[in-house]
Amino acid sequence: MAKESEGYRPLVVESYRESGLGLHGDVHIRPVPGQWAPKNLRVECAKRLSDLSRYKLGTRFVIRAKLTDREGGGEFVYSYFGWREKVLP
């Protein structure tokens, strides 16, 4: 069930490695601490952000994202995969 009132806003995220939890692959994206989204939330976004042949582990990006949830599941951060991200130095 999507959160209809939730709007898209900028969010700084970073790639990190986590394995063994039944997730899709070992490299994932999470929010950087100190923003509107907690660091422990999963981020659903373009797969290219977690592609180690394009970006090194720990690369930070600015994306447009919103808080949402799934029926029967918890909250997560969502960003449309077709939107361009900004890579931070």
Helices and strands as residue ranges (DSSP letters): E 9-17, E 27-31, E 43-44, G 47-50, E 60-69, E 75-78, E 86-87
